[in-house]
Amino acid sequence: QVQLVESGGGLVQAGGSLRLSCAASGSIFSINAMAWYRQAPGNQRELVARTTSGGSTDYADSAKGRFTISRDNAKNTVYLQMNTLKPEDSAVYYCNAIVKRVGIMGLYGYWGQGTQVTVSS
């Protein structure tokens, strides 16, 4: 089993900052990639940022210049530093990981339970 636990969401004023964390645990051999998605009411879930085991990063256009994804491989944890937050950033943010599991062939995708981010104007 693999579990992803997010934390760090909350209510902030426009222009403020939040730092989200996602810790992976369980029967993990390695993690190929970790990513942050978000979903606002009435919208589909969208990719915000992702990082690979090699350290490469990608961002949605809406996040570039404001958000930074980082990873602590020793802790199997990924972070999302969000600066200059806007009301349109309000959503439930979900962590995703692509995992090689111990003793099992192939790659598996897992989702966290989500953490609420609300940005007031």
Stockholm file with secondary structure:
# STOCKHOLM 1.0

chainA/1-121         QVQLVESGGGLVQAGGSLRLSCAASGSIFSINAMAWYRQAPGNQRELVARTTSGGSTDYADSAKGRFTISRDNAKNTVYLQMNTLKPEDSAVYYCNAIVKRVGIMGLYGYWGQGTQVTVSS
#=GR chainA/1-121 SS CEEEEEECCEEEETTCCEEEEEEEEESEEEEEEEEEEEECTTSCCEEEEEEETTCCEEECTTTTTTEEEEEEGGGTEEEEEECSCCGGGCEEEEEEEEEEETTCCSEEEEECCCEEEEEEC
#=GC SS_cons         CEEEEEECCEEEETTCCEEEEEEEEESEEEEEEEEEEEECTTSCCEEEEEEETTCCEEECTTTTTTEEEEEEGGGTEEEEEECSCCGGGCEEEEEEEEEEETTCCSEEEEECCCEEEEEEC
//
